[in-house]
Amino acid sequence: MSEKTRVAVLGASGRMGATTCAAVESAEDLELAARVGRGDDVTTSVRESGVQVAVDFSVPDATEANVHALIDAGVHAVVGTTGWTAASRGRVAEHLAEANAGREQPLGVLIAPNFGLSAVLVMRFAAQAARYFESAEIVELHHPDKVDAPSGTARHTAAAIAAARADAGLGPMPDATASGHDARGADVDGVRVHAVRLRGLVAHEEVLLGNPGEQLVIRQDSFDRVSFMPGVLLAVRRVPSRPGLTVGLEHVLDLG
């Protein structure tokens, strides 16, 4: 039997972290070598446990510093914490380039706005459809304990829709709203995103695309955090073979 990959989970006491710990422990080819919680030193924890891959489900205020610490410790990172910006991703990409210079086994970091396979497919389908529709809007629905809005998944979906529309030469979407702009949701690259926070929800996204006389609705629902685990484990297994920064789980799926 081949040697198991040693994995650390950052944010191990949180809901996603605890679920990830259980998933890693259940995987025959992985070993949960470290649970890193709030107040634990990331560098010390991963070095003392000899992990090869770390999964970060901490909090937005800590995640970038965690990733830089993991790179310095020579550990691959899979990141599900939201709150990333183009600037923070750029700093990680630059750090990776410096760290990988001359390394025999270069490091990889995979940041995924969503690990749910259904969510990744919604993002892909929405981008494919966007060039054929005059209008597109997004409604994302989550539990009220979520700290960011719009969600990282919704922002990623909106950016993909906007890029597809730009590639197709489409202009701004029609919107004659003259008052009550706050009710129109956030503007993400010209795509309106509406965030709902409601007790009883977990993670849900709906993309609405419209033309005169027709509408296409693409929706996914995650009812339990275990739905994210196949994607998390896939990322853990694939990130060592992807040097540098990868943004989005779709890049490790065979989507053509």
C-alpha positions as CSV (number, residue, x, y, z in Angstrom):
1,M,0.0,0.0,0.0
2,S,1.3,3.5,-0.9
3,E,2.1,5.9,1.9
4,K,-0.8,8.0,3.1
5,T,-0.8,11.8,2.5
6,R,-0.5,13.6,5.9
7,V,-3.1,16.4,6.2
8,A,-3.6,19.3,8.6
9,V,-7.0,21.1,9.0
10,L,-6.9,24.8,9.9
11,G,-10.1,26.0,11.6
12,A,-10.6,22.4,12.8
13,S,-13.1,23.4,15.5
14,G,-15.5,25.2,13.1
15,R,-18.3,23.6,11.3
16,M,-16.5,23.1,8.0
17,G,-13.3,22.3,9.7
18,A,-14.8,19.6,11.8
19,T,-16.6,18.1,8.8
20,T,-13.3,18.1,6.9
21,C,-11.5,16.3,9.7
22,A,-14.1,13.6,9.7
23,A,-13.8,13.2,5.9
24,V,-10.0,13.0,6.0
25,E,-10.1,10.4,8.7
26,S,-12.5,8.3,6.6
27,A,-10.3,8.4,3.5
28,E,-8.1,5.4,3.1
29,D,-5.3,7.3,1.3
30,L,-5.2,10.3,3.7
31,E,-4.1,10.7,7.4
32,L,-5.3,13.5,9.6
33,A,-2.0,14.5,11.2
34,A,-2.9,17.9,12.8
35,R,-6.0,19.8,13.9
36,V,-5.2,23.5,14.1
37,G,-7.5,25.8,16.0
38,R,-7.8,29.4,16.9
39,G,-4.7,30.5,18.9
40,D,-2.5,27.6,17.6
41,D,0.6,28.6,15.7
42,V,0.2,27.4,12.2
43,T,3.9,27.1,11.3
44,T,4.7,25.1,14.5
45,S,1.7,22.9,14.1
46,V,2.4,21.8,10.5
47,R,6.1,21.4,10.9
48,E,5.9,19.3,14.0
49,S,3.2,17.1,12.5
50,G,5.1,16.6,9.2
51,V,2.0,17.3,7.0
52,Q,2.2,17.6,3.2
53,V,-1.1,19.3,2.6
54,A,-3.1,21.7,4.8
55,V,-6.8,22.6,4.4
56,D,-7.8,26.1,5.5
57,F,-11.3,26.6,6.8
58,S,-10.4,29.3,9.2
59,V,-11.8,32.9,9.0
60,P,-11.3,35.6,6.3
61,D,-9.2,37.8,8.6
62,A,-6.6,35.0,9.1
63,T,-6.6,33.0,5.9
64,E,-4.1,34.9,3.8
65,A,-1.6,34.9,6.7
66,N,-2.2,31.2,7.1
67,V,-1.4,30.5,3.5
68,H,1.8,32.5,3.6
69,A,2.8,30.6,6.7
70,L,2.1,27.3,4.9
71,I,4.2,28.3,1.9
72,D,7.1,29.2,4.2
73,A,6.7,25.8,5.9
74,G,6.8,24.0,2.5
75,V,3.2,22.7,2.7
76,H,0.7,22.6,-0.1
77,A,-2.6,24.4,0.7
78,V,-6.2,23.9,-0.1
79,V,-8.3,27.0,0.9
80,G,-12.1,27.1,1.4
81,T,-12.1,30.3,3.5
82,T,-13.8,33.2,1.7
83,G,-12.9,36.9,1.6
84,W,-10.1,36.7,-1.0
85,T,-9.4,39.6,-3.4
86,A,-7.4,40.0,-6.5
87,A,-4.7,41.7,-4.4
88,S,-4.5,39.0,-1.8
89,R,-4.5,36.3,-4.4
90,G,-1.7,38.2,-6.3
91,R,0.4,38.3,-3.1
92,V,0.1,34.5,-2.7
93,A,0.9,33.9,-6.4
94,E,4.1,36.1,-6.0
95,H,5.1,34.3,-2.8
96,L,4.6,30.9,-4.5
97,A,6.8,32.0,-7.4
98,E,9.6,33.0,-5.1
99,A,9.2,29.9,-2.9
100,N,9.2,27.5,-5.9
101,A,12.3,29.0,-7.6
102,G,14.7,26.1,-7.5
103,R,12.4,23.7,-5.5
104,E,12.6,20.1,-6.7
105,Q,9.0,19.6,-5.7
106,P,7.2,23.0,-6.2
107,L,4.3,24.0,-3.9
108,G,0.7,24.4,-4.9
109,V,-2.1,26.5,-3.4
110,L,-5.7,25.9,-4.5
111,I,-8.3,28.5,-3.5
112,A,-11.9,27.4,-4.2
113,P,-14.9,29.7,-3.7
114,N,-17.0,26.5,-3.4
115,F,-16.1,22.8,-3.1
116,G,-19.6,21.6,-3.9
117,L,-19.6,19.8,-7.2
118,S,-23.1,21.1,-8.0
119,A,-22.0,24.6,-7.3
120,V,-19.0,24.3,-9.6
121,L,-21.2,23.0,-12.3
122,V,-23.6,25.9,-11.9
123,M,-20.7,28.3,-12.3
124,R,-19.6,26.5,-15.5
125,F,-23.2,26.3,-16.9
126,A,-23.9,29.9,-16.1
127,A,-20.8,31.1,-17.9
128,Q,-21.6,28.9,-20.9
129,A,-25.2,30.3,-21.1
130,A,-24.5,33.9,-20.4
131,R,-23.4,34.8,-23.9
132,Y,-26.9,33.9,-25.2
133,F,-29.0,36.0,-22.8
134,E,-29.7,39.7,-22.5
135,S,-30.0,39.7,-18.7
136,A,-28.4,37.7,-15.9
137,E,-28.8,38.1,-12.1
138,I,-27.7,35.9,-9.1
139,V,-29.5,35.1,-5.9
140,E,-27.3,33.5,-3.2
141,L,-28.9,32.1,0.0
142,H,-27.0,31.2,3.1
143,H,-27.3,30.7,6.9
144,P,-27.2,33.9,9.0
145,D,-23.8,33.0,10.6
146,K,-22.0,33.6,7.3
147,V,-19.7,36.6,7.7
148,D,-19.4,37.8,4.0
149,A,-21.9,38.9,1.5
150,P,-22.1,38.4,-1.4
151,S,-20.6,34.9,-1.0
152,G,-17.3,34.0,-2.7
153,T,-19.2,31.6,-4.9
154,A,-21.6,34.3,-6.1
155,R,-18.7,36.6,-6.8
156,H,-16.9,33.9,-8.8
157,T,-20.1,33.1,-10.7
158,A,-20.7,36.8,-11.5
159,A,-17.1,37.3,-12.7
160,A,-17.5,34.2,-15.0
161,I,-20.8,35.5,-16.4
162,A,-19.2,39.0,-17.0
163,A,-16.2,37.5,-18.7
164,A,-18.4,35.4,-21.0
165,R,-20.5,38.4,-21.9
166,A,-17.4,40.5,-22.6
167,D,-16.0,37.7,-24.9
168,A,-19.4,37.7,-26.7
169,G,-19.3,41.5,-27.2
170,L,-22.4,42.1,-25.1
171,G,-22.9,45.5,-23.5
172,P,-24.4,46.4,-20.2
173,M,-27.6,44.6,-19.2
174,P,-30.9,46.6,-19.4
175,D,-31.9,48.2,-16.1
176,A,-34.1,51.4,-16.0
177,T,-34.0,51.6,-12.2
178,A,-34.0,55.3,-11.3
179,S,-34.5,55.0,-7.5
180,G,-34.1,52.5,-4.7
181,H,-30.7,51.3,-5.9
182,D,-29.9,49.5,-2.7
183,A,-32.7,47.1,-3.5
184,R,-30.9,46.0,-6.7
185,G,-28.2,44.1,-4.8
186,A,-24.4,44.3,-5.2
187,D,-22.9,45.1,-8.5
188,V,-20.1,42.5,-9.3
189,D,-18.5,43.2,-12.6
190,G,-21.9,44.5,-13.9
191,V,-23.8,41.5,-12.7
192,R,-26.4,42.1,-9.9
193,V,-26.0,39.7,-6.9
194,H,-28.7,39.4,-4.2
195,A,-27.7,37.9,-0.8
196,V,-30.3,36.2,1.5
197,R,-29.3,35.3,5.1
198,L,-31.9,33.0,6.7
199,R,-31.9,30.5,9.5
200,G,-32.4,27.0,8.2
201,L,-30.4,27.5,5.0
202,V,-27.0,26.1,4.4
203,A,-25.7,27.2,0.9
204,H,-27.8,27.8,-2.2
205,E,-27.3,29.7,-5.4
206,E,-29.7,30.6,-8.2
207,V,-28.7,32.1,-11.6
208,L,-31.5,33.7,-13.6
209,L,-30.9,34.5,-17.3
210,G,-33.5,36.2,-19.4
211,N,-34.4,37.0,-23.0
212,P,-37.6,38.4,-24.4
213,G,-40.2,35.7,-23.9
214,E,-37.9,33.1,-22.1
215,Q,-36.0,32.5,-18.9
216,L,-33.4,30.0,-17.8
217,V,-32.9,29.3,-14.1
218,I,-29.9,27.3,-12.9
219,R,-30.0,26.4,-9.3
220,Q,-28.0,24.3,-6.8
221,D,-28.7,23.5,-3.2
222,S,-26.3,22.2,-0.5
223,F,-28.4,20.9,2.4
224,D,-25.5,19.6,4.4
225,R,-21.8,20.4,4.7
226,V,-20.9,16.8,3.8
227,S,-21.8,17.8,0.2
228,F,-18.5,19.7,0.0
229,M,-16.3,16.9,1.1
230,P,-15.8,15.1,-2.2
231,G,-14.5,18.3,-3.7
232,V,-12.3,19.0,-0.7
233,L,-10.7,15.6,-0.8
234,L,-10.2,15.8,-4.6
235,A,-8.4,19.1,-4.1
236,V,-6.2,17.6,-1.4
237,R,-5.2,14.8,-3.7
238,R,-4.6,17.0,-6.8
239,V,-2.9,20.2,-5.3
240,P,0.6,18.6,-5.1
241,S,0.5,18.1,-8.9
242,R,-0.5,21.8,-9.6
243,P,2.4,24.1,-8.8
244,G,1.6,27.7,-8.2
245,L,-1.8,29.2,-7.6
246,T,-5.0,27.6,-8.8
247,V,-8.3,29.5,-8.2
248,G,-11.5,27.3,-8.6
249,L,-12.2,23.6,-8.2
250,E,-13.2,23.5,-11.8
251,H,-9.6,23.3,-12.8
252,V,-9.1,19.9,-11.2
253,L,-12.3,18.5,-12.7
254,D,-12.5,17.0,-16.1
255,L,-15.0,19.5,-17.6
256,G,-13.6,19.7,-21.0
